[in-house]
Amino acid sequence: MRASLRPSDPAASPAVERVNAELFTLTYGAIVRQLLTDYEEIDEVNKQLDTMGYNIGARLVDDFLAKANITKCTDFRETADVIAKVGFKMFLNVTATVANWSSDNMECSLILDDNPLVDFVELPETCQGLSYCNILCGVLRGALEMVSMRTEVKFVKDMLRGDDAFEIRLKLLEHVPEEYPYKNDE
Amino acid sequence: MIGVGRAKHNLNVVDSPLGKGKSEVSLSAFAFLFSELVQYNQGKVENIAELEEAGFGVGIQILELLCHREKANRRETRVLGILSFVHSTVADSLEKGTEHEDEYMISEKELLVNKFVSVPASMGGFNCGTFVAGIVKGVLDGAGFPASVTAHFVAVEGQTRSRTTILVKFAEEVVQRDAPLA
């Protein structure tokens, strides 16, 4: 449970402090367990996970931009690539692949082969509707909204429900122009 | 060929190998997740208890995981044994309490969970270390040493942030059981 400071390597700059993934996994499991006992409906739990993820994402994007050292993305394709290669690597230490682009370049899939959130997890029959990793959808949605992109994010393939990988469908709804909270002439 | 097909991956999660446990995630990922846990609990009445419960669940599983992986199925039966096990995974220092026979203290300068947390004065003694206390309680309980575990801030001279101390108070039966073995 102790954080270890790695000497900075060129791939990850500046040095990203890391913790044991199992602590992370078990803590997430405790959160989901708590939500399941508190809420009666599985859908409510899914929604709550999404909301929690949204809150995390809104703050996480600042951390990401501060540490990632990347240039501004020119379009949504580049954004998706950066999320998959840099973002997931930085926070969860896994890389995702981007695939299945729609013809208008507004939708794509992020495919994860490995997901630290679901180590040791099995869904019982009573919770078959549970989207266990829904927090990830919220995180992506929250982070992108803070950089002016309104998106819809959901899981289309879930290993806990028998599929062979985790697939997140990322859809860009619109770019939201930045609004200033004050008027210049007042 | 007859009989050749792709076997469906219906591997029961307890059958698959444990793995080495070397993988890591970023500290900020854990910190964000933990902050959401705390914020979620703040909306409820019984704040501290829920945090400890969550930690308790984690503790029980960590014990199982670490026991199988590192100690090759040997169970700890002595109080000192289980305490050094806990201490090696959690913290800086382990001390025996002077006032009572059954009290021990584990303390750490900057507890991981408290690193990015600031508690407003209005919340008084609330300590996110309660989560860690819950983990310790889970480990002890799972190993057969029922105890009450709490987290406290201890101000240290010359440092702006206080040390966090986890106080472990073993149940009567544990002390009595352990005494003749000394």
Interface residues (C-beta under 8 A of the other chain):
Chain A: M1 R2 A3 S4 V16 E17 R18 V19 N20 A21 E22 L23 F24 L26 T27 Y28 G29 A30 I31 R33 Q34 L35 Q48 M52 N55 I56 R59 L60 D63 M90 F91 L92 N93 P116 D119 F120 V121 E122 I135 G162 D164
Chain B: K8 H9 N12 V13 G19 G21 S23 E24 V25 S26 L27 S28 A29 F30 F32 L33 F34 S35 E36 L37 Q39 Y40 E50 E53 A54 G55 G57 V58 Q61 I62 L65 T89 V90 L112 V132 I135
